[in-house]
Amino acid sequence: MSHMEGRVEELLTFPIQLCDQVRMALNDPDSFKQECQELMKKVERLFTFLRRAHNVGPGNLYGRPTRKIMGDVEKTLEKALALAKKCKRSGMLKRVITITSAADFKRVNLLLDNAIEDVTWLLNVSAVGDDRPDSVGLPPIAITDPVLAMIWEQIAVVQVGSLDARCDSASILASYAKESDRNCKLIIEEGGLPPLLRLLKEGTVAGQEAAAEALGVLARDAERVKQILDERAVEVFIQVLTNGSMKVQVKVAWALAQMVSRNADAQDEFAQAGAIRLLVSLLAYDTLEDTSKVQKAVSIHTIVKHQLDKTKTDIGTSLPKPVDQDAEDASSDTEKRPVGSKPAEPPRSPDPKELTLKKPYQQDPSRLGPTKPVSGYSKPSGHGPTRNSSFEPVRTSPDPHSRHAAPHGLSRHRQERDREDPQTKQMLKAEAAHALWKLALGNVKNSKSITDTRALLCFAKLIESGEGAVQMNSVNAVMEIAQAAGEDAELRRAAFKTNSPAAKAIVEQLLKVIEHGEPELQWPCIRAIGCLARIFPAPALHVIIPLTAQLASKDGTVAEEAAVALQKFAYKDNYLYMEHSRTILENSGAGHLVQLIYFEKQAQMQALILLSYLALNVGDSADLEKAASLAALEAATRWTNLPDGVRGLLCDAIEHLELYQGGPRAPSEAGNFLV
């Protein structure tokens, strides 16, 4: 290991030794005596500053600039030593050969001046308390890159400055990081992470807020997040989320969301460290204080239903149970269906024509024409591995803020939280929901962990009574959890049982937003309901009617999401697709879809897919004929942007409708609507 790779204090040992050698070489020169005397003065001054730097307390000397400055100081002293040796008698011949001149001394003097200024700057930025000057200036070593010097200065202050100064410098570093990716890279490479994490762990409230904001801004991409995690940031974040000030927790939750949204490994690390439980606890604070009221509103229905079931059982009757959509693969012909549903058709051998016409649409509606990502939100492409669990209802943990459940010594902390202003409390709920949303993004395991807590009840309450970012982040978190449940049967069975109070509360609030909310809230709620399509027993009027109504929405995104959601009800993978298809048509679904196909470019592809499903499922429906569905489908065959899978689906739907609506139509009747 070279001397430049050792401890910071050891970096000054070799330059000090070089200074001694130069001083000895400059004693009693045989030529250029005047120049050697001037050189000696500067070497002596440099030697003094190097000794002062060497005596600085351990940990106070900023390592990154020290290494760079000492490297240049060594090169300067080596040049001074070579020049001094030429002035000795033994070097007379060398002097004649190399033609040493006064210009060489001027050049070395300039280098020594720069070295002295660099070491002086290093001492100033490493000074503590009153010894630190108000302005340390710009060192010659960074004259070509002043931003680097400014970053060095602020990192040094965060490392050894006063509490107030550390807070200010952390804020300045955050502003630097916002300006460019290069600044982020420099702050991390120049050792800015350890002092920021130390400030977050041990600083004042203002300093902790500034440090958390800086760390969140530095988490610009997956590589930066990995570098932050390598500095053991997870431990510090967990400590603050456990017992930090509420204002600091707001910033930490925001920074956590930034990190996990850019690095999948960060999702797992924070989840394993217990961040989900802590965030749900913060979310539940002052949200489920009236949990008994929420549960009472839900449990009355549950109690009445239970008594009704018990009474009917006593008189020798039994109510048919809702079909478990996820058990369809294991269902038999003797299995009972929900009220209003038809008996399952007996299995039959596949028709050769069916095998020939079987199209990709029979796999997954989401693969036909990918839904266009809207407003920065997109469906995750995959999920992590699921955790083994039994089919049990959502477990509700005891309230950690309860007087009896709180450990001894936390009452003072609770009082401090109670005294926080309402705005801070709302900001904490918003950022806690934001962090949970990002932790659930594309991660089934984390979604399962979230649903194992009281999070769903909290989200239901916040969707109902929250405003702004609180409501928006809660809706997005539920949407991500629902998307994970839509792709993972185990999570769906565990978290969204039809008799689960939390699941009922969530569905109720989602439907309210779908009916009366703003478009930016409606579309994620619609997507969430669509992902949960398999949990609803037929006829599911309370769900399908609001979704069908949104097909007529003036907002193209809402109409498109409504069509995609209804596809999941009408697709053959849904055990009740026939009943759901009839319900959609009975509530003017065909008419809305025809209008979308003709007039709404954003939603027309998804509307076409849904109408094709309905035509294949219930082609004998009078509602399809009344809405002129066949004409709309035939017009769509002339579109130039149809994917192959959708075109095959469309042809099958037209052929099926022609069996019920009097054969093929004349080309003039089908219209000439081109896209």
Buried (B, 14 or more C-beta within 10 A) or exposed (E): EEEBEEEBBEBBBBBBEBBEBBBEBBEEBBBBEEBBEBBBEBBEBBBEBBEBBBEBEEEBBBBBBBBBBBEBBBEBBEBBBBBBBBBBEEBEEEBEEEEBEEEBBEEBBEBBBBBBBBBBBBBBBBBEEEEBEEEBEBBBBBEEEEBBBBBBBBBBBBBBBEEEBBBBBBBBBBEBBBEEEEBBBBBBEBBBBBBBBBBBBEBBEBBBBBBBBBBBBBBBEBEBBBBBBEBEBBEBBBEBBEEBBBBBBBBBBBBBBBBBBBBBEBBBBBBEBBBBBBBBBBBBBBBBEEBEEBBEEBEEEBEEEEEEBEEEEEEEEEEEEBBBBBEBEEBEEEBEBBEEBEEBEEEEEEEEEEEEEEBBBBBEBBEBBEBEEBEEEEBBEEBBEBEEEEEEEBEBEEBBBEEEEBEEEBEEBEEEBEEBEEEBBBBBBBBBBBBBBBBBBBBBBBBBBBBBBBBBBBBBBBBBEBEEBBBBBBBBBBBBBBBBBBBBBBBBBBBBBBEBBBBBBBBBBBBBBBBEBEBBBBBBBBBBBBBBBBBBBBBBEEBBBBBBBBBBBEBBBBBBBBBBBBBBBBBBBBBBBBBBBBBBBBBBBBBBBBBBBBEBEBBBBBBBBBBBBBBBBBBEBEBBBEBBBBBBBBBBEBBEEBBEBBBBBBBBBBBBBBEBBEEBBEEEEBBEBEB
